[in-house]
Amino acid sequence: MKLKRLAPLQAGKMLAAFYGLLSLLFVPFVLLFMTLGGMAARSQGSMAPLPFMFGMGMGFLVFVPIFYAGLGFVFGVIGAFIYNLLAGWIGGFEMDFEQTTQPPPL
């Protein structure tokens, strides 16, 4: 079997959801390190107020998943379009499938 074509908008939606959810995995770690860095800077005499640093962290928490989802959509559409061009010129991915269970009788 050969994969001849990808639907660009569907690929964009799938990658938007994938990257948006994937970004939620690392956002808490980045927030933790931002907090630790802010506390370390304050201990060294920085004048940045803690509410400002907390606000930046919350903005990051909201912005990054939306940003990643948007980029996932855009590059998913572009990637599917490029794949479709290349598949038309040189052929698509060749895939071998194996049936592991018997399908139910009709």
C-alpha positions as CSV (number, residue, x, y, z in Angstrom):
1,M,0.0,0.0,0.0
2,K,1.1,3.6,-0.6
3,L,0.1,6.7,1.2
4,K,-0.7,9.0,-1.8
5,R,-2.1,12.1,-0.2
6,L,-2.6,13.8,3.1
7,A,-5.5,16.2,3.7
8,P,-3.7,19.5,4.6
9,L,-6.3,21.0,6.9
10,Q,-6.8,17.7,8.7
11,A,-3.0,17.3,9.1
12,G,-2.9,20.9,10.4
13,K,-5.7,20.2,13.0
14,M,-4.0,17.0,14.2
15,L,-0.7,18.7,14.6
16,A,-2.2,21.7,16.3
17,A,-3.9,19.4,18.9
18,F,-0.7,17.3,19.2
19,Y,1.7,20.3,19.8
20,G,-0.8,22.2,22.0
21,L,-1.2,19.2,24.3
22,L,2.6,18.4,24.1
23,S,3.4,21.9,25.3
24,L,1.3,21.3,28.4
25,L,3.8,18.7,29.5
26,F,6.8,21.0,29.7
27,V,5.0,24.3,30.8
28,P,5.0,23.3,34.5
29,F,8.7,22.6,34.4
30,V,9.5,25.9,32.8
31,L,7.3,27.7,35.4
32,L,9.1,25.9,38.2
33,F,12.5,27.1,36.8
34,M,11.2,30.6,36.2
35,T,10.1,30.7,39.9
36,L,13.4,29.3,41.1
37,G,15.3,31.8,39.0
38,G,13.2,34.7,40.2
39,M,13.7,33.7,43.8
40,A,17.5,33.3,43.3
41,A,17.6,36.8,41.7
42,R,15.6,38.3,44.6
43,S,18.0,36.7,47.1
44,Q,20.9,38.5,45.2
45,G,19.2,41.9,45.5
46,S,17.1,42.1,42.4
47,M,14.2,44.6,42.6
48,A,11.8,42.6,40.4
49,P,8.5,42.2,42.4
50,L,7.2,38.7,42.9
51,P,3.7,39.5,41.5
52,F,5.4,40.6,38.3
53,M,7.3,37.3,38.0
54,F,4.1,35.4,38.8
55,G,2.2,37.3,36.2
56,M,4.8,36.5,33.6
57,G,4.6,32.8,34.5
58,M,0.8,32.8,34.1
59,G,1.1,34.6,30.8
60,F,3.6,32.0,29.7
61,L,1.2,29.2,30.9
62,V,-1.6,30.6,28.7
63,F,0.5,31.8,25.7
64,V,2.7,28.8,25.0
65,P,0.0,26.1,24.3
66,I,-1.8,28.6,22.1
67,F,1.4,29.5,20.3
68,Y,2.5,25.9,19.8
69,A,-1.0,24.9,18.6
70,G,-0.9,27.7,16.1
71,L,2.5,26.8,14.8
72,G,1.5,23.1,14.7
73,F,-1.5,24.0,12.5
74,V,0.5,26.2,10.1
75,F,3.4,23.8,9.7
76,G,1.0,20.8,9.5
77,V,-0.7,22.4,6.5
78,I,2.6,23.3,4.9
79,G,4.1,19.9,5.6
80,A,1.0,18.1,4.1
81,F,1.1,20.3,1.1
82,I,4.8,19.6,0.5
83,Y,4.3,15.9,1.1
84,N,1.5,15.9,-1.5
85,L,3.8,17.6,-4.0
86,L,6.6,15.1,-3.4
87,A,4.3,12.1,-3.4
88,G,3.0,13.2,-6.8
89,W,6.5,13.4,-8.2
90,I,8.4,10.5,-6.6
91,G,5.6,8.4,-4.9
92,G,4.4,8.3,-1.4
93,F,5.4,6.3,1.7
94,E,5.2,2.6,1.1
95,M,3.6,0.8,3.9
96,D,3.1,-2.9,4.7
97,F,0.2,-4.0,6.9
98,E,-0.5,-7.3,8.5
99,Q,-3.9,-8.4,9.7
100,T,-3.6,-9.8,13.2
101,T,-7.3,-10.8,13.9
102,Q,-10.1,-12.0,11.7
103,P,-12.6,-9.3,10.8
104,P,-16.2,-10.0,12.0
105,P,-18.4,-11.7,9.4
106,L,-20.8,-9.4,7.5
